[in-house]
Amino acid sequence: MSHVFISYKREDKAFAKELEAKLREVGFEVWIDEHIPGGKDWLKEIELKIHEAFAVVLVATPEAMKSEWVNYEWIFARGAGIDVVPIHLRTVTEFPCRLSDYQLIDFREFYDWGNLFISIDAIQGERGQGIFIPPKASRPVREALEKLNSSFPEERIIGAKRLGDLHDPLAIPSLITLLRDADLDVRDACTKSLGKIPDERSAEGLLDYLIEYHRSGGDISHIDDDMFNSYDVVICSVLKKLGSIAVPSLIKGLRHHSAEIRKVSAILIGRIKDKRAVPALIEAVNDNDDEARRCIIWAMGPMQDQACVPIIIAELKKDNIHTVKFECIQQLGYIGDKRAFEPLIEILVNTSNQDLTSSSPQQLRAAAAQALGTLGDKRAVKPLFDIFLDESQTSIGISALNSLKLLVDNSHLEMLIEMMQRSKNFPLNQYSLNLLLDVIHAIGTPEALAAVEQWRQQQTS
C-alpha cells in the first residue's frame, strides 16, 4: 500500500488537482484517475489502484454523492478494508448511512489541510495521532515538529519559533494546525512563524483561522486600532507582513458571507497596496453592508489606480450613507485625479441635509474643500475663494483657505489682497486671518511679501 487514492466528481476536478498538489507537497504519493494509461481496462485499473492505496480521500459534494462511480469507489474501498477520508467540500444534506461511519473533514468554510494531513498520516501508521511530520522534512524541521507534539506548551512554543526561523514551507500545515492550540502563546508563536514563511498557504491558513475565530464569537473589530494587542490584531499584522503573497487569500475574503471578514480583507488589501486587487475591489464596491462598502472604497485610495476613480465618483453620486460619501471624497482627494473636480465642486456648493440619511452636510463640504486642494486644479480657486468669503467662520471656510494655500500663485494675488482688505468689513477670527496671511505669504513673490508686511504695519499703527 503506497499511495493516497483521490475519488471525486468531474465537476470538482480543479479542487482534486489542488488536493493532489497539496498531498504531494508534504510527501505523500498520490493516485488520481487521469493517470490511467491509454488502452487500459478502466474499471480494473481503478480497483487495482484502490487495492494498492493505504487511504481513499473522497471529495464529498452533492454531485459526488449522486454519482454512481464515486459511490462505487468508496464502497469498493470500504469492502477492501481501505480507510476512507471524506472531505466535506460543499454542503451535502444527507450522506449514505455507511459513509456516516467516517469522520468528515469540513472544508466548507476553510480548507483544513492540517487536519487532513494528520488523518492520512495516522492511517499510514508512521506516527499515529499528532502533528504531521512530512517524510521529506529535513532533520532540523523534523526535530522542531517533534516539539510541537510535546504536552508542554513551552516546548511547543520553542518548536514553533524554530520552524519560523527555518523558513521551510513543509512546516506550514503543522503550524496552521496549531493555530487551534489551547495555549494562546503557542498560537501566537505559530502565527508569527507563519509570517516568516512567504507562501500563499501561510496567508490562506491565517485567514481561514481568522474566519473560524470570528465564527466562534471572536471579536475582530480592533484591526484598525494599534493600541490593541489582541490575537486578531496579531493575525492581521502577520497577514500584512506577508504582503502581496496574502493578496489572493484576501481577495477571497472580499467575497466571504460575513461583512466583518469582508471589511478586514479590504483594510488589509489597502494596507498592502497591491494593484492586483483593484479588479476585486471594483467588483466588491456594491457591498450591501455600509461599513464594508466604506472600507472597500478606503482600500482603493492607496492603490493610486486611475481605474478606481470613476467607480468612486459613481458611488459618491448614488450613495446616501454619510460615512460612505465622506470616504469617497477623501479617497478622491488622496488619488488626486482631476476627473474628481466637478463631483467635488457639486458636493461643496450644492450638498444639503436632504441628500443624506444621517448627519449634516457640513463635514462632507469641508472634506470636499480639502480634497479640491490636493487635485491641483486651478479651477477650484474661485469657488474656494467664494466659500471662504461666505463661510469664513466655519470648518468649511477654513478648509477652503487651506486648499487655496496649495493652489494659488501670483496671478491670484490681487484677489487675495482684496479678501484681506475686505476682512476689515466682515468679522474674521484671528485664526482665519493668520491663515489668509499665510496663503498670501506662501506665494513668495516680492509683491505678496510686501502686501503681508504692509497689512501687518497697518494693524500695529
C-alpha positions in Angstrom: 0.0 0.0 0.0 1.9 3.1 -1.2 -0.4 5.9 -2.1 -3.5 8.1 -1.5 -6.3 7.5 -3.9 -8.5 10.6 -4.7 -12.1 9.9 -5.5 -14.0 12.9 -7.0 -16.7 14.0 -9.4 -15.6 15.7 -12.6 -17.2 19.0 -11.6 -14.7 19.1 -8.8 -11.6 18.4 -10.9 -9.9 21.7 -10.1 -10.1 21.0 -6.4 -9.0 17.4 -6.9 -5.9 18.7 -8.7 -5.2 21.2 -5.8 -5.7 18.4 -3.3 -3.2 16.2 -5.3 -0.6 19.0 -5.3 -1.0 19.7 -1.6 -0.6 16.0 -0.7 2.5 15.7 -2.9 4.0 18.8 -1.4 4.1 17.2 2.1 5.5 13.9 0.8 2.5 11.6 0.1 2.3 9.6 -3.1 -1.0 10.2 -4.8 -3.0 8.5 -7.5 -5.8 10.2 -9.4 -7.7 8.7 -12.3 -6.2 10.9 -15.0 -3.1 8.7 -14.6 -4.7 5.7 -16.3 -2.7 4.9 -19.4 -4.4 4.6 -22.8 -5.7 1.1 -23.6 -6.1 0.0 -20.0 -9.3 -1.5 -18.7 -10.6 1.5 -16.8 -12.6 -0.3 -14.0 -9.9 -2.9 -13.4 -7.3 -0.2 -13.1 -9.5 1.8 -10.6 -9.9 -1.3 -8.5 -6.2 -2.2 -8.6 -5.2 1.4 -7.5 -7.7 1.3 -4.7 -6.3 -2.0 -3.5 -2.8 -0.6 -3.6 -3.8 2.6 -1.7 -3.5 3.0 2.1 -6.3 5.6 2.1 -9.0 6.9 -0.2 -9.8 10.6 0.1 -13.3 11.2 -1.0 -14.3 14.7 -2.2 -17.9 14.9 -0.9 -20.2 17.2 -2.7 -23.9 17.0 -3.6 -22.9 16.0 -7.2 -20.4 13.4 -6.0 -23.0 11.7 -3.7 -25.3 11.3 -6.7 -22.5 9.8 -8.8 -22.7 6.0 -9.4 -18.9 5.8 -9.9 -17.8 7.9 -7.0 -20.1 5.8 -4.7 -18.7 2.7 -6.2 -15.1 3.8 -5.4 -15.6 4.5 -1.7 -17.8 1.4 -1.2 -15.2 -0.8 -3.0 -12.5 0.7 -0.8 -14.6 0.0 2.3 -15.1 -3.6 1.2 -11.4 -3.9 0.6 -10.5 -2.7 4.1 -9.1 0.6 2.9 -9.7 3.6 5.1 -11.9 6.4 3.6 -11.3 10.0 4.5 -14.3 12.2 3.4 -13.7 15.9 2.7 -16.9 17.8 3.0 -16.3 20.4 0.3 -19.8 21.6 -0.4 -22.9 21.0 1.8 -24.4 17.6 1.5 -27.8 17.4 3.2 -27.8 13.6 3.5 -24.9 11.2 3.4 -25.2 7.4 2.7 -25.5 5.6 6.0 -22.2 3.7 5.7 -20.3 6.9 4.8 -21.6 8.4 8.0 -19.4 6.0 9.9 -16.3 8.1 8.9 -15.2 11.3 10.5 -15.8 14.1 8.0 -13.2 16.8 7.5 -15.0 20.0 6.9 -13.7 22.2 4.0 -16.8 24.3 3.5 -15.7 27.4 5.4 -11.9 27.0 5.2 -9.5 24.3 3.8 -8.4 22.4 6.9 -5.2 20.9 5.3 -3.5 20.3 8.7 -6.3 18.1 10.0 -6.4 16.2 6.6 -2.7 15.5 6.7 -2.8 14.3 10.3 -5.7 12.0 9.5 -3.9 10.5 6.5 -0.7 10.2 8.4 -2.4 8.4 11.2 -3.9 5.9 8.7 -0.5 5.3 7.2 0.7 4.3 10.6 4.0 6.2 10.6 3.2 8.2 13.7 -0.4 7.8 14.9 -2.3 10.9 16.1 -0.4 14.1 16.5 1.4 16.7 14.4 2.1 15.5 10.9 5.8 15.2 10.1 6.4 15.1 6.3 8.6 12.3 5.1 10.7 14.7 3.1 11.4 17.1 6.0 15.0 17.8 6.9 16.4 16.8 10.2 16.1 20.3 11.8 12.5 20.6 10.6 11.7 17.1 12.0 13.2 17.9 15.3 11.2 21.2 15.6 8.0 19.4 14.5 8.6 16.8 17.2 8.5 19.6 19.8 5.0 20.5 18.6 3.8 17.1 19.8 5.0 17.9 23.4 2.5 18.1 26.2 4.3 21.1 27.5 3.3 24.5 25.9 6.9 25.8 26.4 8.2 23.1 24.2 5.6 23.7 21.6 6.5 27.4 21.6 10.2 26.6 21.1 9.3 24.2 18.2 7.0 26.8 16.5 9.6 29.6 16.8 12.3 27.3 15.4 10.2 26.4 12.4 9.7 30.1 11.6 13.5 30.6 11.7 14.0 27.6 9.4 11.6 29.1 6.7 10.7 25.7 5.4 7.2 25.5 3.7 6.9 21.9 4.8 6.2 23.2 8.3 3.1 25.3 7.1 0.4 22.6 7.6 1.6 21.8 11.2 1.8 25.5 12.1 -1.7 26.0 10.8 -3.0 23.1 12.8 -1.5 24.6 16.0 -3.3 27.8 15.4 -6.1 26.0 17.3 -3.8 25.1 20.2 -5.4 25.5 23.7 -2.5 27.8 24.7 -2.6 31.4 23.4 1.2 31.8 23.5 1.5 28.7 21.3 -1.0 30.1 18.9 0.8 33.4 18.9 4.2 31.7 18.1 2.7 29.7 15.3 1.1 32.8 13.8 4.3 34.8 13.8 6.3 31.9 12.4 3.8 31.6 9.5 4.6 35.2 8.8 8.3 34.2 8.3 7.4 31.6 5.6 6.5 33.6 2.5 4.0 31.2 1.0 0.4 31.6 -0.1 -0.6 28.7 2.1 0.6 30.7 5.2 -1.8 33.5 4.3 -4.6 31.1 3.4 -4.2 29.3 6.7 -4.2 32.5 8.7 -7.2 34.0 7.0 -9.1 30.7 7.4 -8.4 30.7 11.1 -9.4 34.3 11.4 -12.7 33.3 9.8 -13.1 30.4 12.2 -12.2 32.6 15.2 -14.8 35.2 14.1 -17.4 32.5 13.5 -16.9 31.2 17.1 -17.6 34.6 18.5 -14.1 36.2 18.5 -14.0 40.0 18.2 -12.1 41.1 15.1 -13.2 44.7 15.2 -9.9 46.1 16.6 -7.8 45.6 13.4 -7.7 49.4 12.8 -6.6 50.1 16.4 -2.9 49.8 17.0 -3.5 50.2 20.8 -4.9 46.7 20.9 -2.7 43.6 21.1 -5.5 41.1 20.8 -4.9 37.8 18.9 -6.9 39.0 15.9 -4.7 42.1 15.6 -1.6 39.8 15.6 -3.0 37.7 12.8 -3.8 40.7 10.7 -0.4 42.2 11.4 1.2 39.0 10.1 -1.0 38.9 7.0 0.0 42.5 6.3 3.7 41.4 6.7 3.2 38.7 4.2 2.3 41.5 1.7 1.5 40.6 -1.9 1.6 36.9 -1.0 -1.5 37.3 1.1 -3.5 39.2 -1.6 -5.1 36.1 -3.3 -6.4 34.9 0.0 -7.7 38.4 0.9 -9.5 38.7 -2.4 -11.4 35.5 -1.4 -12.1 37.3 1.9 -13.8 40.1 0.0 -16.4 37.6 -1.2 -17.0 36.0 2.2 -20.6 35.9 3.5 -19.5 37.7 6.7 -19.4 41.5 6.4 -16.8 41.7 9.1 -14.5 39.4 7.2 -15.0 41.5 4.0 -14.2 44.6 6.0 -11.0 43.2 7.4 -9.9 41.8 4.0 -10.5 45.3 2.4 -8.5 47.0 5.1 -5.5 44.6 4.7 -5.6 44.9 0.9 -5.5 48.7 1.3 -2.5 48.5 3.6 -0.6 46.1 1.3 -1.3 48.3 -1.7 -1.0 45.6 -4.4 -2.7 46.7 -7.6 -3.6 43.1 -8.5 -6.5 43.6 -6.0 -8.1 46.5 -7.9 -10.5 44.4 -10.1 -11.7 42.6 -7.0 -12.2 45.9 -5.1 -14.2 47.3 -8.0 -16.3 44.1 -8.2 -17.0 44.4 -4.4 -17.8 48.1 -4.3 -21.6 47.5 -4.3 -21.4 45.5 -1.0 -24.7 45.6 0.8 -23.1 46.4 4.2 -22.4 50.1 4.7 -19.2 49.7 6.7 -17.8 47.0 4.5 -18.5 49.2 1.5 -16.8 52.1 3.1 -13.7 50.0 3.8 -13.6 48.8 0.2 -13.6 52.4 -1.0 -10.9 53.3 1.5 -8.8 50.5 0.1 -9.0 52.0 -3.4 -7.2 55.2 -2.4 -3.8 53.7 -1.5 -3.8 51.8 -4.8 -3.4 55.1 -6.7 -5.0 53.4 -9.7 -6.9 55.5 -12.2 -9.4 52.7 -12.8 -10.8 53.3 -9.3 -11.7 57.0 -10.0 -14.9 56.6 -12.0 -16.1 53.9 -9.6 -15.6 56.1 -6.6 -17.2 59.0 -8.4 -20.3 56.9 -9.2 -20.5 55.7 -5.6 -20.2 59.3 -4.4 -23.2 60.4 -6.5 -25.5 57.5 -5.7 -24.7 56.6 -2.1 -26.7 58.4 0.6 -24.8 57.0 3.5 -22.8 59.8 5.1 -19.8 57.7 6.1 -19.5 56.2 2.6 -19.8 59.6 0.9 -17.2 61.0 3.2 -14.8 58.1 2.4 -15.4 58.7 -1.4 -14.4 62.3 -1.0 -11.3 61.6 1.0 -10.1 58.9 -1.4 -10.7 61.1 -4.5 -8.6 63.7 -2.9 -5.9 61.1 -2.0 -5.8 59.8 -5.6 -5.7 63.3 -6.9 -7.3 62.7 -10.3 -8.8 65.8 -11.9 -11.8 63.9 -13.1 -13.0 64.3 -9.5 -13.1 68.2 -9.8 -16.8 68.5 -10.8 -18.2 65.9 -8.4 -16.3 67.6 -5.5 -17.5 71.1 -6.5 -21.0 69.7 -6.6 -20.6 68.5 -3.0 -19.0 71.7 -1.9 -21.7 74.0 -3.4 -24.9 72.1 -3.6 -25.0 69.5 -0.8 -27.9 69.8 1.6 -29.3 67.9 4.6 -31.9 66.2 2.3 -29.1 64.4 0.4 -28.1 62.3 3.4 -29.7 59.7 5.6 -27.7 60.9 8.6 -25.6 63.7 9.9 -25.2 67.2 8.5 -23.6 68.1 5.2 -21.0 70.3 6.9 -18.4 67.5 7.3 -18.8 66.5 3.6 -18.5 70.0 2.3 -15.4 70.6 4.5 -13.9 67.3 3.2 -14.7 68.3 -0.4 -13.0 71.7 0.1 -9.9 69.9 1.4 -9.9 67.4 -1.4 -10.0 70.1 -4.0 -6.7 71.4 -2.8 -5.0 68.1 -3.4 -6.3 67.9 -7.0 -4.1 70.8 -8.1 -6.8 72.1 -10.4 -6.7 75.9 -10.6 -10.4 75.9 -11.5 -11.1 75.4 -7.8 -9.6 78.7 -6.7 -12.7 80.9 -7.5 -15.3 78.6 -5.8 -13.0 78.1 -2.8 -12.5 81.8 -2.6 -16.3 82.4 -2.6 -16.8 79.7 0.0 -14.3 81.3 2.3 -15.8 84.8 2.0 -19.3 83.4 2.8 -18.3 80.9 5.5 -15.0 82.1 6.9 -16.0 81.3 10.5 -16.8 77.7 9.8 -14.7 74.5 9.3 -15.7 74.7 5.6 -14.2 78.2 5.2 -11.0 77.1 6.9 -10.8 74.0 4.7 -11.3 76.2 1.7 -8.5 78.5 2.8 -6.1 75.6 3.5 -6.8 74.3 -0.1 -6.2 77.8 -1.5 -2.8 77.7 0.0 -2.0 74.7 -2.2 -3.4 76.2 -5.4 -2.8 80.0 -5.6 0.1 81.6 -7.4 1.0 85.2 -8.2 -1.9 85.5 -10.6 -4.3 85.3 -7.7 -2.5 87.9 -5.6 -5.0 90.7 -6.4 -7.9 88.6 -5.4 -6.3 87.6 -2.1 -5.3 91.1 -1.2 -8.9 92.1 -1.8 -10.0 89.4 0.5 -7.6 90.6 3.1 -8.8 94.2 2.8 -12.4 93.1 3.0 -11.7 91.4 6.3 -11.9 94.9 7.8 -15.6 95.0 6.9 -16.7 91.5 8.0 -15.8 89.5 11.1 -12.9 87.2 10.7 -11.4 85.3 13.6 -7.7 85.6 14.2 -7.0 82.0 13.1 -8.7 82.5 9.7 -6.9 85.9 9.3 -3.5 84.3 10.1 -4.3 81.5 7.7 -5.2 84.0 4.9 -1.9 85.9 5.5 0.0 82.5 5.3 -1.7 81.8 1.9 -0.5 85.2 0.6 2.9 84.7 2.1 3.2 81.2 0.5 3.1 82.8 -3.0 6.5 84.0 -2.2 6.8 86.8 -4.7 8.0 90.3 -3.7 4.5 91.7 -4.3 3.0 89.1 -2.0 5.5 89.5 0.8 5.1 93.3 0.6 1.3 93.0 0.8 1.6 90.9 4.0 4.1 93.3 5.6 2.0 96.4 4.7 -1.1 94.7 6.3 0.8 94.0 9.5 2.2 97.5 9.7 -1.3 98.9 9.3 -2.6 96.7 12.1 0.1 97.9 14.5 -0.2 101.6 13.7 
